[in-house]
Amino acid sequence: MTEALMNRIKAQLVRHEGLRLKPYRCTAGKLTIGIGLNLDDRGISQKEAYAMLERDIQDCEQWLIDEIPEVYNKLDEVRQSVLLNMCISIPQSRFAPLREPCYLGIKGLLGFNNTLAFVKAGDWERAANGMLASKWAKQVGRRAIELSELMRKGK
């Protein structure tokens, strides 16, 4: 396919389908996103999924650097990965209806006041225990256990 043809068809499809950055139901009732991408029937590719994951990780790291640099920047990579994981946190039962938001995000993570104070102080035991005592830990189950152990041991 030539570049000219690709540009022509992209312009037509954007004009006809529109650009929607959040999922919506098309006129046929299919979950759709982007420029007419039918998520119900087609989904996304593994490459697209990993690209979105990398963007989420980079966004979360920037939020952590912006909001709690005195905590995040002084951590080893293992403990940085714990905070990044919590920032992105989506429960294992993500497809089940939830009464609570499933995305912890930076605002949710910043609500872990005591835990973050223990992290800042290098009190890994109390930081890990604080993680496990949260509503988040109940939502994510085994994930919280694994992450708290990484926080506790640093490996």
Legacy VTK file of the C-alpha trace (Angstrom):
# vtk DataFile Version 3.0
C-alpha trace
ASCII
DATASET POLYDATA
POINTS 155 float
0.000 0.000 0.000
1.315 3.411 -0.858
1.630 6.157 1.726
-0.829 8.274 -0.278
-3.477 5.526 -0.174
-2.925 4.968 3.553
-3.313 8.698 4.258
-6.430 8.880 2.073
-8.214 5.966 3.772
-7.214 7.131 7.258
-8.665 10.603 6.557
-11.880 9.050 5.209
-12.294 6.741 8.194
-11.652 9.488 10.734
-14.226 11.629 8.924
-16.789 8.791 8.759
-16.183 6.991 12.051
-14.875 9.835 14.192
-12.174 9.539 16.843
-13.368 8.384 20.260
-10.714 7.938 22.947
-13.068 6.244 25.418
-15.108 3.107 24.749
-18.657 3.571 23.494
-21.435 1.465 21.984
-21.748 1.868 18.228
-25.131 1.860 16.466
-24.919 -1.958 16.263
-24.418 -2.129 20.046
-20.766 -3.220 19.825
-18.194 -1.911 22.291
-15.998 0.355 20.163
-13.030 2.667 20.628
-10.670 4.783 18.565
-11.701 5.038 14.944
-14.372 2.353 14.769
-12.355 -0.443 16.397
-14.888 -3.132 17.374
-13.649 -4.443 20.719
-16.417 -7.025 21.068
-15.526 -8.918 17.902
-11.915 -7.982 17.266
-10.353 -6.856 20.536
-6.835 -5.498 20.475
-3.533 -7.064 19.579
-0.916 -8.166 22.091
1.339 -5.400 20.765
-1.378 -2.812 21.433
-1.986 -4.202 24.932
1.711 -3.958 25.817
1.923 -0.447 24.336
-0.982 0.653 26.557
0.623 -1.031 29.576
3.936 0.749 28.963
2.108 4.073 28.698
0.289 3.383 31.980
3.561 2.475 33.706
5.279 5.619 32.404
2.308 7.771 33.470
2.319 6.240 36.957
6.050 6.737 37.335
5.724 10.399 36.372
2.896 10.834 38.914
5.053 9.214 41.613
8.007 11.460 40.729
5.748 14.530 40.726
3.807 13.716 43.904
6.224 11.867 46.220
9.749 12.270 44.818
11.270 12.161 48.321
9.847 8.635 48.697
9.919 7.166 45.190
13.334 8.374 44.018
15.148 6.929 47.046
13.744 3.393 46.642
15.476 0.438 45.030
13.892 -0.905 41.833
12.044 -3.701 43.639
10.218 -1.289 45.937
9.675 1.203 43.104
7.979 -1.622 41.206
5.655 -2.187 44.186
4.502 1.451 44.173
4.120 1.400 40.392
2.091 -1.801 40.603
-0.156 -0.331 43.285
-0.592 2.864 41.265
-1.906 0.825 38.327
-3.689 -1.705 40.559
-6.651 -3.508 39.020
-8.221 -6.355 41.014
-7.865 -9.907 39.704
-11.629 -10.091 39.274
-11.579 -7.068 36.992
-14.418 -8.329 34.801
-16.790 -8.889 37.728
-19.063 -5.992 38.622
-17.478 -3.959 41.405
-19.054 -1.543 43.832
-15.688 0.126 44.361
-13.434 1.760 41.754
-10.952 -0.813 40.486
-8.228 1.655 39.590
-6.180 2.774 42.571
-4.218 5.391 40.638
-1.983 8.006 42.192
-4.803 9.528 44.271
-5.659 6.172 45.789
-2.007 5.377 46.442
-1.472 8.767 48.091
-4.271 7.791 50.494
-1.895 5.228 52.026
-0.545 7.945 54.346
0.846 5.702 57.077
2.198 3.105 54.660
3.999 5.769 52.630
5.421 7.283 55.825
6.808 3.850 56.748
8.222 3.469 53.222
9.892 6.866 53.492
11.378 5.862 56.869
12.603 2.529 55.496
10.388 0.616 57.937
9.624 -2.166 55.480
7.828 -4.422 57.976
5.286 -1.778 58.968
4.921 -0.613 55.349
4.117 -4.181 54.263
1.675 -4.625 57.142
-0.024 -1.356 56.227
-0.476 -2.560 52.673
-2.098 -5.775 53.905
-4.441 -3.945 56.301
-6.061 -1.919 53.496
-9.305 -2.234 51.529
-7.084 -2.464 48.430
-5.533 -5.696 49.779
-8.991 -7.246 50.093
-9.777 -6.239 46.507
-6.610 -7.613 44.930
-6.060 -10.688 47.119
-2.847 -12.596 46.390
-1.422 -9.637 44.540
-1.302 -7.670 47.808
0.446 -10.556 49.553
3.109 -10.756 46.834
3.646 -6.996 46.722
3.810 -6.680 50.507
6.509 -9.371 50.602
8.487 -7.493 47.958
8.145 -4.324 50.049
9.167 -6.199 53.203
12.206 -7.992 51.735
13.235 -5.825 48.795
13.660 -8.908 46.603
LINES 1 156
155 0 1 2 3 4 5 6 7 8 9 10 11 12 13 14 15 16 17 18 19 20 21 22 23 24 25 26 27 28 29 30 31 32 33 34 35 36 37 38 39 40 41 42 43 44 45 46 47 48 49 50 51 52 53 54 55 56 57 58 59 60 61 62 63 64 65 66 67 68 69 70 71 72 73 74 75 76 77 78 79 80 81 82 83 84 85 86 87 88 89 90 91 92 93 94 95 96 97 98 99 100 101 102 103 104 105 106 107 108 109 110 111 112 113 114 115 116 117 118 119 120 121 122 123 124 125 126 127 128 129 130 131 132 133 134 135 136 137 138 139 140 141 142 143 144 145 146 147 148 149 150 151 152 153 154
